[in-house]
């Protein structure tokens, strides 16, 4: 068994199968108390299933889920000390915002005045003070999202589950909510388990990230570990831009026949003859195949002379000095430090 | 041949294409063209006849000559308040209320199952099962029930075979609602009403429940509500618009129907039967009109009451 004081949630060989589909396949991992833990993966990778197993909406086909050391098998959602922020917010349309937030205390039999006061407090915390009298249909998407958060936090659960809560918001609002979620988590100090398919969200907010693929976990680690040292080709491809070389090219560069990945921003690029790679670095020659202007940076696709392709990202420090016509098809030399290469295992889920 | 194709899609814009463009640029004109026929129908034929009815109810029939006197008066309405007529109105309203309650009680579990649990095939089956009776003739169905409920009918026979005839006898022995046989008692009338109007109750409730996303029920459980609490606090309030819509059908249809109480029941008159008799054999059109206004007023009161209790808040 796990240490009950420091572990919020533990999975022990947990599987959830739907017929032949293995939504979660023999998962074992721990989530520490007070941690901001993200489950990252493409749709259908099993991350939402894991969340629903913790919430109690699903029961495992086999294996055990523990919350604070207590076995949760057969425990219905209403007897679990966790609350959920749903993807569609799931606000009760027939109740006011105040009554929505006060729903948990109402079910627990808290007197009306007391629960209304607490609901108003929670609404102030999410910057919606004074809006308690409105109906959910009168709020914007971002406001509904905050109400859902307030409603889930009012019972002071030991674990808060968030199912892609920012998915329906536009980019600006999403970035703003990311900052707010993180600061709320620090203030209330409870475990946040955050499901997302957005790698940016997972990297920017989490203490640790679990990368899901086909019902398995490919890697668990801090955002830096996940990004800088991806353990599998899947992680390297899903988190950040995939820059994986394998086969004979990889062998020539590394001197050993195995796949490796290199992050595009670690690569320095120069036109053939303009500069020479420093000694000790890895160098490779190619021609610029295409480029994408991204505003802050430009993304080049370079076809390597020995076969294969690498993506290079260069900050636009000097303005757009490398225009399409001037660079397309030009021979270039690429180099990077040997230590930035990351040797790859194949995906843990197999292929 | 060639001329037609040139007209349709060739270089010179054809008449049809020009007309399309003309209408496309004038959405208000299109809206008007679409709305004029139904508005004429509703305004002139439907509301017009309703107002003609209303007007008729303010005239009266002279007792001696038997002729309609075309002077505005309330004396026809005063007739409605005679004890015998009040009894008819109360009888009809109570029957409508009971039919509505029983229909809702039967329809809700069925609709709940259809909306929440039934798979695609089961749902198709239930839709068909609910709608199928509407495909056959109304009179045939009512007559069929008359035979089923008759003293020598199928139901008595079956209950006799399973040694349960005491149940029917017990029901028929009840005061007021009982009678010599099921087909000549209020119970029989009510059974047939419920049978005939049930689809109109099932479908709106099912539609309302279908619109409740699963996540709302999960959110309720997540916040600590046991299934019974979720049912009371979330499912019932959100299905009330459906129940209200269904009850409007069952209630108003029962108020106005004159065939079922005529064929099955104690032969004591209902509003519809009185209207039928007064405008036909009795030739008292004003009284028929006044009686016909009763369901309209009762329904208006019913809707106001439903609104007061928040039946439409979740719409």
Interface residues (C-beta under 8 A of the other chain):
Chain A: X55 X56 X57 X76 X77 X78 X82 X83 X84 X86 X87 X88 X90 X91 X92 X93 X94 X103 X104 X107 X108 X151 X152 X155
Chain B: X213 X215 X216 X218 X219 X220 X221 X222 X223 X224 X225 X226 X229 X233 X234 X237 X238 X313 X314
